[in-house]
Amino acid sequence: MVLGLLYVIALIVIRWRYIKWRLGQLSKEACVFAAIIAAEDLGEGNPVRASLSMDRLLSALSDFLGQKLVTLGVSSVTPQDFMHVTPETVPRRAVRRAIQANEDTKDFQERLHNVAIGLCGNVDAGYLAAHQFLVWLDRKTESYQQASKSFLDKRPALRTMLLNVFPVILPPVAGIVTAVLVK
């Protein structure tokens, strides 16, 4: 029974390692493919399809940047932990708006080709190319990021006030409302 349990655990660990290794290989290829397709869609004048391809590229970049472990002292971290701009910090809505609002898409096409070429090369150069692309994309969509923020994100003073005042005022107001409704 114990031997069977150990066999199942070993099988799960081996399959998990293989799947993680294979996902790392496929995510790099998916990044290259999505970047090339997005550039082609922009070249054809189809910003909607390019936006969808850009979403796929950001998802694949997230997987790609989370694969390799770099030893840092005692622990191991992913390159994504070192980056100040990650695929998750760039709002996808802002990217879609930037792509669809730009009349001149040559800059987007050039950057997409550059990231595809960078990812085809050395693994470490691929991380650098991905980081440079994400920094550029964050700067390019900066004006559109303000439009994609929520009501409270656009008004940080109101948000801070509500977060600090609301928990203090809520219990007495709830008590008063309960007292009034019970009578």
C-alpha positions in Angstrom: 0.0 0.0 0.0 2.8 2.4 1.0 4.8 1.4 -2.1 1.7 2.1 -4.3 1.2 5.5 -2.7 4.9 6.4 -3.3 4.6 5.3 -6.9 1.6 7.6 -7.4 3.3 10.5 -5.8 6.4 10.0 -7.9 4.3 9.8 -11.0 2.5 13.0 -10.2 5.8 14.9 -9.4 7.4 13.7 -12.7 4.4 14.6 -14.8 4.1 18.0 -13.1 7.8 18.7 -13.8 7.4 17.6 -17.4 4.3 19.7 -17.9 6.0 22.7 -16.4 9.0 22.2 -18.6 6.9 21.7 -21.7 4.7 24.8 -20.9 7.9 26.8 -20.7 8.9 25.7 -24.2 5.4 26.3 -25.7 4.9 29.7 -24.0 8.0 31.0 -25.8 6.7 29.8 -29.1 3.3 31.1 -28.4 4.8 34.6 -27.6 6.6 34.6 -30.9 3.5 33.5 -32.8 1.2 36.0 -31.1 3.6 38.8 -31.7 4.0 38.0 -35.4 0.2 37.6 -35.9 -0.5 40.9 -34.1 2.0 42.7 -36.3 0.5 41.2 -39.4 -3.0 42.2 -38.3 -1.9 45.7 -37.7 -0.2 45.7 -41.1 -3.5 44.6 -42.7 -5.4 47.4 -40.9 -7.4 45.1 -38.6 -7.0 46.6 -35.1 -9.6 44.4 -33.5 -7.8 41.1 -34.4 -4.5 42.8 -33.4 -6.0 43.6 -30.0 -7.0 39.9 -29.5 -3.6 38.8 -30.6 -2.0 41.3 -28.2 -4.1 39.8 -25.3 -2.8 36.4 -26.3 0.7 37.7 -26.4 0.4 39.2 -22.9 -1.0 35.9 -21.5 1.8 33.9 -23.1 4.4 36.4 -21.9 3.1 36.0 -18.4 3.6 32.2 -18.7 7.0 32.7 -20.3 8.3 35.1 -17.6 7.1 32.8 -14.8 9.0 29.7 -16.0 12.7 30.1 -15.4 13.9 30.2 -11.8 16.9 32.4 -11.0 18.8 31.7 -7.7 19.0 34.7 -5.5 20.9 33.7 -2.4 19.0 30.9 -0.7 15.8 31.1 -2.6 14.8 31.0 -6.3 12.7 33.6 -8.0 11.4 34.1 -11.5 12.6 37.0 -13.8 9.1 38.4 -13.5 9.7 39.1 -9.8 12.5 41.5 -10.8 10.5 43.4 -13.4 8.7 46.6 -12.4 6.4 46.2 -15.4 4.8 42.8 -15.9 2.0 41.6 -18.2 -0.3 41.8 -15.3 0.4 45.4 -14.5 -0.3 46.6 -18.0 -4.1 47.0 -18.3 -5.4 45.1 -21.3 -8.2 47.5 -21.8 -5.6 50.3 -22.2 -3.7 48.2 -24.7 -6.8 47.6 -26.8 -7.7 51.3 -26.7 -4.1 52.3 -27.8 -4.1 49.9 -30.7 -7.5 50.8 -31.9 -7.0 54.6 -31.5 -3.6 54.8 -33.3 -3.7 55.7 -37.0 0.0 55.0 -37.5 0.7 51.5 -36.4 4.3 51.3 -37.7 5.7 51.7 -34.2 3.5 48.9 -32.8 4.5 46.6 -35.7 8.2 47.4 -35.3 8.1 46.6 -31.5 6.2 43.4 -32.1 8.7 42.2 -34.6 11.5 43.2 -32.3 10.1 41.1 -29.4 9.5 38.2 -31.7 13.1 38.3 -32.9 14.4 38.7 -29.3 12.4 35.7 -28.1 13.7 33.6 -30.9 17.3 34.1 -29.8 19.0 33.2 -26.5 16.7 32.6 -23.5 18.2 35.4 -21.5 18.0 37.7 -24.4 14.3 36.7 -24.7 13.7 37.9 -21.1 15.4 41.2 -21.9 13.4 41.6 -25.1 10.1 40.9 -23.2 11.0 43.4 -20.5 11.9 46.1 -23.0 8.6 45.4 -24.9 6.5 45.6 -21.7 8.2 48.9 -20.6 7.5 50.4 -24.0 3.9 49.1 -24.0 3.3 50.6 -20.5 4.6 54.0 -21.6 2.7 53.8 -24.9 -0.6 53.0 -23.1 -0.1 55.4 -20.2 -2.6 58.0 -21.5 -5.2 55.2 -22.0 -4.6 53.7 -18.6 -6.2 56.7 -16.9 -9.4 56.2 -18.9 -9.6 52.5 -17.9 -9.4 53.2 -14.2 -12.5 52.8 -12.0 -14.3 55.6 -10.4 -12.4 55.3 -7.1 -9.1 54.8 -8.8 -9.5 58.1 -10.5 -10.2 59.8 -7.2 -7.6 58.6 -4.7 -8.5 61.2 -2.1 -12.1 59.9 -2.0 -10.9 56.3 -1.9 -8.6 57.0 1.0 -11.4 58.8 2.9 -13.9 56.0 2.3 -11.4 53.3 3.3 -10.5 55.2 6.5 -13.8 56.7 7.5 -16.3 54.0 6.3 -15.2 51.3 8.8 -15.5 53.8 11.7 -18.9 55.1 10.7 -20.5 51.8 9.6 -21.1 50.1 13.0 -22.9 53.1 14.6 -25.0 53.7 11.4 -25.9 50.0 11.3 -26.9 50.2 15.0 -29.1 53.3 14.4 -30.8 51.7 11.4 -31.4 48.5 13.3 -32.9 50.4 16.3 -35.2 52.4 14.0 -36.3 49.3 12.1 -36.9 47.3 15.2 -39.3 49.9 16.8 
